[in-house]
Amino acid sequence: MNKPYFQKIRGSILIVDDSLNNLTLMERILLRQGYQVKIASSGKQALDTVQLDLPDLILLDIMMPAMDGYEVCTRLKASDRTRDIPIIFLSALVEIANKVKAFNAGGVDYITKPFEPVEVVTRVENQLRLRELDMQLREKNKMLQREIADREEAELETRLLLETTKFQKDEIEELLLNILPKAIAERLQNGQSIIADSFSDVSVLFADLVGFTNFASHKTAAETVQVLNQIFSQFDHLSLRHGLEKIKTIGDAYMVVGGLPEPQENHPAAIAQMALDMQAAVASFNAKHNQSFSLRIGINIGGVVAGVIGLTKFSYDLWGDTVNVAHRMESNGISGEIQVTAAVYERLKDKFSFKLRGAIEIKGKGEMMAYLLLGRH
């Protein structure tokens, strides 16, 4: 009694043999195992059949007219579309050389005729199992490669986002540092919304560029700004050199302070030297550009309140009597001179030379003793 065919198709197999008896016998064996079977009686027919419908495995005879099994296998292995199909050679040739040639052509197994049906079925099942595992492995590898590519893409996007964020943060920080002291900018970036501090001992300097208003009335806007920028840029370099904090410019007036927002032990001497260097910078500019500008400078020492004001174009500024008196020292000063209060004189008289100017009337304060800073001892 014949074994019934399996209803479930287990895979497709192409049998290639020029012997009708071999084709019929092999087809019957494999059909009983539930495989879908196609047959070809020549090498050319086998290649045409494969191109129409790719089988899962090929049983290939070697000795065939016109095109032998070696050539069929070589052609199949040369194509990207068919090279992964496992090929089992089925031949009456028993010499080792024939088997070696078959494996070199790309075969995965070799069955010698006459064959046992059980052996054929076992070898076919083994190769199909290996093919299935290989395909699963390839699919997993593709999935892994996709996951790696997705992860790398995500990492790249994250890195680009971080770099963009860092670049934006650096830009914001640079913009803040252009208008605010570093310590104040950091506090704003850390989320502090209200910044107001009291300082008991700071030095405040106001300077006015005498002669610039008349100069500007005879120059174009571009020439006016260019000259003022050259002079004030030198003042900026001097403030950095002496560890002082530029507060602001108002027209042709320049304001700088020492001792805040970070404490500075020698800020009175630093601010005095800054004033002397500013005078030297203007004298050098005049000599180089044939101009006659001069500075009227006022300095005071004392306590102030400092903080950030504004919602959009905010700025760091100072308030208090010390600031007002420093400004009066400048506005009531003498062109080309550095006028200071008695507080400044007392702090610096051992290091710098002064000339007593005497009592002068200061708005809101009455008479105050004033001195002119001449230089270092």
Wavefront OBJ file of the C-alpha trace (Angstrom):
o trace
v 0.000 0.000 0.000
v 1.468 3.365 -1.067
v 2.195 6.027 1.536
v -0.288 8.916 1.114
v 1.017 12.302 -0.050
v 1.401 15.031 2.543
v -1.207 17.738 2.100
v 1.111 20.504 3.245
v 3.690 21.657 0.714
v 7.096 21.578 2.455
v 9.092 23.314 -0.256
v 9.758 23.345 -3.987
v 12.400 21.096 -5.550
v 13.651 20.995 -9.127
v 14.926 17.621 -10.377
v 17.269 17.784 -13.389
v 18.131 14.479 -15.148
v 18.152 13.299 -18.760
v 16.830 9.887 -17.651
v 13.029 9.683 -17.564
v 13.166 6.733 -15.148
v 15.297 8.696 -12.693
v 13.001 11.720 -12.972
v 9.903 9.630 -12.362
v 11.356 7.745 -9.410
v 12.750 10.862 -7.720
v 9.540 12.797 -8.313
v 7.471 10.029 -6.678
v 9.764 9.889 -3.642
v 9.653 13.620 -3.032
v 5.946 14.048 -3.722
v 5.224 11.461 -1.013
v 7.217 13.630 1.390
v 4.989 16.598 0.662
v 7.349 18.578 -1.574
v 6.331 20.559 -4.634
v 8.313 19.015 -7.482
v 9.313 20.278 -10.905
v 11.382 18.348 -13.453
v 13.771 19.225 -16.259
v 15.391 16.784 -18.667
v 18.295 19.031 -19.809
v 20.591 21.712 -18.547
v 18.989 24.405 -20.703
v 15.486 23.440 -19.584
v 16.675 23.564 -15.993
v 18.016 27.126 -16.376
v 14.781 28.274 -18.055
v 12.659 26.695 -15.306
v 14.705 28.327 -12.553
v 14.336 31.759 -14.125
v 10.553 31.394 -14.212
v 10.160 30.160 -10.654
v 12.970 29.906 -8.097
v 13.008 26.504 -6.343
v 14.119 25.966 -2.759
v 16.564 23.211 -3.812
v 17.865 21.549 -6.982
v 18.758 17.860 -7.496
v 21.159 17.947 -10.442
v 22.533 15.110 -12.589
v 26.051 15.554 -13.963
v 26.138 13.530 -17.174
v 23.699 15.241 -19.556
v 24.021 16.030 -23.274
v 24.726 19.576 -24.539
v 25.201 21.053 -21.043
v 26.394 18.937 -18.137
v 25.567 19.491 -14.471
v 28.858 21.248 -13.733
v 28.062 24.016 -16.232
v 24.472 24.351 -15.029
v 25.680 24.738 -11.455
v 28.389 27.228 -12.451
v 25.866 29.408 -14.287
v 23.425 29.364 -11.407
v 26.118 30.323 -8.915
v 27.250 33.188 -11.152
v 23.882 34.944 -10.821
v 22.945 37.020 -7.766
v 19.359 35.839 -8.180
v 20.106 32.098 -8.082
v 23.459 31.668 -6.311
v 21.883 30.923 -2.917
v 19.792 27.963 -4.137
v 21.350 24.768 -2.652
v 22.319 22.200 -5.323
v 22.723 18.479 -4.572
v 24.506 16.583 -7.303
v 22.982 13.183 -8.186
v 25.324 11.089 -10.322
v 26.639 7.607 -11.095
v 30.175 9.024 -11.148
v 31.935 7.753 -8.027
v 35.468 9.064 -8.525
v 36.762 11.526 -5.956
v 37.761 13.939 -8.726
v 34.154 14.176 -9.889
v 32.940 14.921 -6.377
v 35.623 17.570 -5.867
v 34.682 19.194 -9.157
v 31.030 19.202 -8.123
v 31.771 20.914 -4.821
v 34.107 23.402 -6.519
v 31.273 24.301 -8.910
v 29.115 25.221 -5.924
v 27.305 22.031 -4.923
v 26.370 21.485 -1.282
v 26.080 17.663 -1.384
v 26.695 14.662 -3.624
v 24.525 11.533 -3.867
v 25.827 8.536 -5.788
v 23.544 6.458 -8.028
v 21.994 4.012 -7.481
v 20.599 5.805 -4.450
v 18.476 4.812 -1.506
v 15.206 6.811 -1.185
v 15.749 7.273 2.554
v 19.189 8.751 1.907
v 17.832 11.163 -0.685
v 15.019 12.329 1.592
v 17.391 12.758 4.532
v 19.913 14.765 2.547
v 17.188 16.920 0.983
v 15.629 17.639 4.376
v 19.033 18.439 5.836
v 19.869 20.946 3.092
v 16.433 22.564 3.215
v 16.768 22.901 6.987
v 20.188 24.491 6.531
v 18.743 26.806 3.865
v 15.906 27.810 6.163
v 18.336 28.514 9.001
v 20.546 30.482 6.620
v 17.591 32.530 5.421
v 16.495 33.162 9.003
v 20.027 34.200 9.869
v 20.170 36.527 6.880
v 16.821 38.042 7.786
v 17.937 38.558 11.360
v 21.145 40.063 10.064
v 19.149 42.428 7.855
v 16.979 43.386 10.811
v 20.090 43.885 12.904
v 21.640 46.027 10.191
v 18.428 48.063 9.988
v 18.392 48.442 13.767
v 22.039 49.488 13.728
v 21.361 51.941 10.896
v 18.301 53.304 12.728
v 20.314 53.576 15.948
v 23.196 55.288 14.156
v 20.731 57.644 12.474
v 19.102 58.368 15.826
v 22.506 58.890 17.431
v 23.498 61.182 14.568
v 20.278 63.166 14.940
v 20.841 63.350 18.689
v 24.445 64.440 18.184
v 23.396 67.054 15.632
v 20.671 68.243 17.998
v 23.163 68.462 20.858
v 25.679 70.258 18.662
v 22.961 72.631 17.448
v 21.771 73.182 20.995
v 25.347 73.756 22.165
v 25.947 76.133 19.269
v 22.763 78.029 20.105
v 23.705 78.044 23.790
v 27.184 79.336 22.936
v 25.657 82.024 20.749
v 23.290 83.083 23.533
v 26.146 83.063 26.025
v 28.330 85.122 23.689
v 25.528 87.635 23.177
v 24.957 87.868 26.933
v 28.669 88.336 27.577
v 28.678 91.232 25.113
v 26.207 93.149 27.273
v 26.563 91.638 30.750
v 29.365 90.604 33.105
v 30.091 86.861 32.937
v 28.898 86.149 36.479
v 25.614 87.966 35.806
v 25.098 86.198 32.459
v 25.570 82.820 34.153
v 22.976 83.675 36.793
v 20.471 84.638 34.089
v 21.141 81.405 32.186
v 20.597 79.430 35.388
v 17.093 80.853 35.627
v 17.503 83.693 38.106
v 14.934 86.274 37.023
v 15.700 89.149 39.424
v 19.315 90.199 39.880
v 20.037 92.965 42.385
v 23.123 93.131 44.618
v 24.590 95.590 47.078
v 28.313 96.323 47.078
v 29.861 98.313 49.897
v 33.136 99.198 48.210
v 33.526 99.841 44.497
v 35.271 102.376 42.262
v 33.220 104.211 39.638
v 34.697 106.107 36.689
v 32.932 108.378 34.206
v 34.767 109.764 31.194
v 33.580 112.253 28.584
v 35.331 112.724 25.240
v 35.700 116.511 25.020
v 35.635 117.928 21.487
v 33.836 114.984 19.963
v 30.458 116.734 19.619
v 32.035 119.481 17.489
v 33.969 116.857 15.511
v 30.781 114.870 14.796
v 28.953 117.933 13.480
v 31.408 118.128 10.579
v 31.588 114.400 9.751
v 29.353 111.783 8.198
v 27.574 109.277 10.398
v 29.956 106.491 9.296
v 33.050 108.591 10.062
v 31.645 109.606 13.453
v 30.900 106.040 14.526
v 34.208 104.757 13.169
v 36.287 107.200 15.217
v 34.261 106.701 18.388
v 34.507 102.934 17.966
v 38.306 103.111 17.603
v 38.713 105.096 20.813
v 36.174 103.169 22.889
v 37.572 99.833 21.675
v 40.910 100.850 23.200
v 39.080 101.661 26.434
v 37.474 98.185 26.345
v 40.920 96.553 26.051
v 42.156 98.633 28.982
v 39.200 97.605 31.166
v 39.947 93.929 30.445
v 43.635 94.436 31.178
v 42.923 96.001 34.555
v 40.171 93.545 35.528
v 37.445 96.180 35.477
v 33.859 95.991 34.264
v 32.626 98.251 31.498
v 29.062 99.245 32.330
v 27.939 101.281 29.342
v 28.557 104.065 26.881
v 26.162 107.002 26.502
v 26.947 108.975 23.377
v 30.588 109.988 23.802
v 30.642 109.155 27.531
v 32.188 105.969 28.939
v 31.448 104.327 32.311
v 33.555 101.648 33.980
v 33.580 100.195 37.509
v 35.950 98.165 39.687
v 35.096 95.743 42.505
v 31.953 94.141 41.055
v 30.284 91.853 40.234
v 33.270 89.918 41.599
v 35.218 91.446 44.543
v 38.558 93.010 43.630
v 40.974 94.001 46.373
v 42.956 96.576 44.391
v 40.083 98.126 42.420
v 40.894 101.780 43.472
v 44.421 101.491 42.069
v 43.134 99.647 38.987
v 40.538 102.322 38.223
v 43.126 105.115 38.744
v 45.577 103.435 36.389
v 42.742 102.877 33.910
v 42.076 106.648 33.914
v 45.748 107.430 33.274
v 45.903 104.843 30.463
v 42.744 106.254 28.898
v 44.373 109.678 28.739
v 47.457 108.140 27.145
v 45.302 106.264 24.615
v 43.511 109.456 23.539
v 46.835 111.345 23.265
v 48.201 108.545 21.069
v 45.066 108.615 18.909
v 45.346 112.390 18.492
v 48.974 112.127 17.405
v 48.216 109.380 14.937
v 45.088 110.933 13.417
v 45.865 114.656 13.863
v 42.959 115.236 16.254
v 42.611 117.293 19.455
v 40.304 115.240 21.659
v 40.703 115.239 25.423
v 39.097 113.378 28.312
v 37.270 114.777 31.281
v 37.254 112.023 33.910
v 35.601 111.737 37.313
v 36.163 108.970 39.916
v 34.517 108.144 43.220
v 34.642 105.234 45.698
v 31.793 103.871 47.837
v 28.781 101.607 48.001
v 26.343 100.969 45.143
v 23.384 98.839 44.169
v 23.834 96.892 40.922
v 21.365 94.827 38.936
v 19.784 93.919 35.608
v 16.892 96.009 34.340
v 14.608 95.678 31.336
v 12.651 92.846 29.704
v 14.052 92.864 26.189
v 17.106 95.080 25.786
v 18.131 94.592 29.387
v 21.349 95.992 30.813
v 23.504 95.783 33.909
v 23.613 99.126 35.699
v 24.564 100.839 38.978
v 22.637 103.147 41.292
v 23.367 105.121 44.404
v 25.029 108.231 45.749
v 28.490 106.945 44.838
v 27.487 106.779 41.170
v 25.909 110.232 41.215
v 28.981 111.831 42.813
v 31.342 110.103 40.332
v 29.268 111.520 37.492
v 29.376 115.022 39.100
v 33.151 114.712 39.430
v 33.279 114.239 35.665
v 30.693 116.853 34.644
v 32.224 119.471 36.999
v 35.741 118.484 36.089
v 38.389 120.017 33.883
v 39.090 119.004 30.309
v 42.173 116.805 30.175
v 42.122 116.163 33.951
v 41.110 113.290 36.230
v 39.045 114.685 39.099
v 38.495 112.495 42.161
v 36.787 112.730 45.536
v 38.489 112.858 48.947
v 37.606 109.173 49.386
v 39.704 108.285 46.347
v 42.544 110.538 47.488
v 42.674 108.915 50.945
v 42.809 105.415 49.461
v 45.490 106.135 46.878
v 47.645 109.009 48.186
v 50.480 106.608 49.066
v 50.659 105.186 45.549
v 49.614 108.052 43.281
v 50.339 111.773 43.021
v 47.473 114.230 43.448
v 46.929 117.951 43.287
v 44.383 119.613 45.543
v 41.798 121.451 43.515
v 39.759 122.548 46.521
v 36.095 122.658 47.341
v 33.642 122.624 44.441
v 29.879 122.836 44.410
v 28.220 119.500 43.688
v 24.501 119.462 42.897
v 22.561 117.806 45.694
v 25.669 117.522 47.899
v 26.864 121.052 48.423
v 30.588 121.750 48.572
v 32.932 118.772 48.249
v 36.707 118.634 48.317
v 38.152 117.575 44.957
v 41.583 116.426 43.840
v 43.251 115.980 40.484
v 45.004 112.666 39.808
v 48.409 113.326 38.238
v 50.079 109.930 38.074
v 51.889 107.271 40.071
v 54.570 108.171 42.579
l 1 2 3 4 5 6 7 8 9 10 11 12 13 14 15 16 17 18 19 20 21 22 23 24 25 26 27 28 29 30 31 32 33 34 35 36 37 38 39 40 41 42 43 44 45 46 47 48 49 50 51 52 53 54 55 56 57 58 59 60 61 62 63 64 65 66 67 68 69 70 71 72 73 74 75 76 77 78 79 80 81 82 83 84 85 86 87 88 89 90 91 92 93 94 95 96 97 98 99 100 101 102 103 104 105 106 107 108 109 110 111 112 113 114 115 116 117 118 119 120 121 122 123 124 125 126 127 128 129 130 131 132 133 134 135 136 137 138 139 140 141 142 143 144 145 146 147 148 149 150 151 152 153 154 155 156 157 158 159 160 161 162 163 164 165 166 167 168 169 170 171 172 173 174 175 176 177 178 179 180 181 182 183 184 185 186 187 188 189 190 191 192 193 194 195 196 197 198 199 200 201 202 203 204 205 206 207 208 209 210 211 212 213 214 215 216 217 218 219 220 221 222 223 224 225 226 227 228 229 230 231 232 233 234 235 236 237 238 239 240 241 242 243 244 245 246 247 248 249 250 251 252 253 254 255 256 257 258 259 260 261 262 263 264 265 266 267 268 269 270 271 272 273 274 275 276 277 278 279 280 281 282 283 284 285 286 287 288 289 290 291 292 293 294 295 296 297 298 299 300 301 302 303 304 305 306 307 308 309 310 311 312 313 314 315 316 317 318 319 320 321 322 323 324 325 326 327 328 329 330 331 332 333 334 335 336 337 338 339 340 341 342 343 344 345 346 347 348 349 350 351 352 353 354 355 356 357 358 359 360 361 362 363 364 365 366 367 368 369 370 371 372 373 374 375 376 377
